[in-house]
Amino acid sequence: MIHYNQCPVCKSSDIQYAFKAKDYTVSGELFPVWDCKACSFRFTQDVPAQDTIGRYYQSDNYISHSDTQEGLINKLYHRIRKITISSKTKLLASVSGLSKGKVLDIGCGTGAFLHSMKQAGWEITGLEPDDTARKNAETLHHVFPRPSHDLFQLEKGHYDVITMWHVLEHVHQLHEYITQCNLLLKENGTLIIAVPNYTSGDANSYREYWAAYDVPRHLYHFSPTSMKTLVGMHGMKVVKMKPMWFDSFYVSMLSEQCKKGKANNIKAGSIGLLSNLKALFNTEKCSSLIYIIRKK
Ligand SMILES: [Zn+2]
């Protein structure tokens, strides 16, 4: 178990307890969530260490590993994934200015995004810690990911774009990952990090029931300010933030189940919509954000 005495991002000791959140997916256990007063980072306290957290991923429901299409929420996940993969592919071309380049996707899951990049003519590399997900990537998408620790063996200065789609919040070696991404990128390369945003409208509505807290698998809960602080500590800067519109609906549907124990898609839809309306006027209020990051 890891007990933090300092903020995992900025190392300030000005940290305090905020509330307890429940693991709704696997264990039903409660975990304390803490705030950093200095950089506004929020984190799960007393989390299992890297070598013992595996059992909290042991669930048939853990969708990014299984690729199951059963049930309404999983069906919606796959429908949305098709659309978001296409918009991610376009985003990479626009941020890099390249029609074909070299992309590294960290935590590539079953490889659907990399498959799409390969079809667009990009040279792809994928990393994935879960054995089942790696095997599924091979059979489902003809993508051949390497284990995650290979991150530290890859060629430096090689990649035009490195992506982490809802991955960094799961990573124990937070600072090491950002340092390594900086080293692996070309001088004008782009790092793309997508994470949930606990300062969003839907997070505010659901508070401790907000599904994107997803304790203890989500070790970290980013605000835009804390993400800027983190990458700034490693010689990089956030140049742009982009909203992920579908996440507010998807997360609200899950949150409604967490809170009431049953689906209420009308309530979830209205909270998701309200969150997006706020984000329309202020990107920093979106349920999930894509941070576009470059070297300083
Ligand atoms: Zn901090």
Residues whose N, C-alpha, C, O or C-beta is under 5 A from the ligand:
A	BS01	ZN	C7 V9 C10 K11 S12 C36 A38 C39 S40 F41
